[in-house]
Amino acid sequence: MEKQTLHPMVKLQRKISSLVESDIVKPEDSISKIALLLGNDWKYWKNELMEFDFSVKDPIRELLLVEDWEE
């Protein structure tokens, strides 16, 4: 049985989902709100999000709705 590697965006999505479940951020908050929480990694993740046509003004809810991160 082969082990599948998760797409990096799935890992980010899970991290953000955990933040929502912990009530640290809300689904209607903008994606930019997670910038402080991601610290030095934010620049990388911001670029990744932009490659998938996300804006930092988009609500976190939109990011959590993605089911397939194929490029």
ZIWO-V351526 format. One record per backbone hydrogen bond with DSSP energy under -0.5 kcal/mol. CO is the residue of the C=O (numbers start at 1). NH is the residue of the N-H. If there is no record, write none. Layout:
co: {CO	CO}
nh: {NH	NH}
//
This chain:
co: {2	7	7	8	9	10	11	12	13	14	15	16	17	18	19	19	20	26	27	29	30	31	32	34	35	38	39	41	42	43	44	45	46	47	48	49	49	50	55	56	58	59	59	60	60	61	62	63}
nh: {4	10	11	12	13	14	15	16	17	18	19	20	21	22	24	25	23	29	61	60	33	34	35	38	39	41	42	45	46	47	48	49	50	51	52	52	54	53	58	32	31	62	63	63	64	65	66	66}
//
